[in-house]
């Protein structure tokens, strides 16, 4: 199940909620004020790599694979 980020339109609280795909479009109640006027926000993901001796891994493209032009797209 994915974790979605939400913003409450009533009180402004930001929160995350684990939501099944079947109920992803259902309204979500704010844990702060209890109202169900929360909107799903654009989320990003983080990738962690092991850091050991040796050379660092080259940047990866959002489309997959090694980036041929590191920094050109701003994703380095």
Helices and strands as residue ranges (DSSP letters): E 2-8, E 14-19, G 21-23, E 38-40
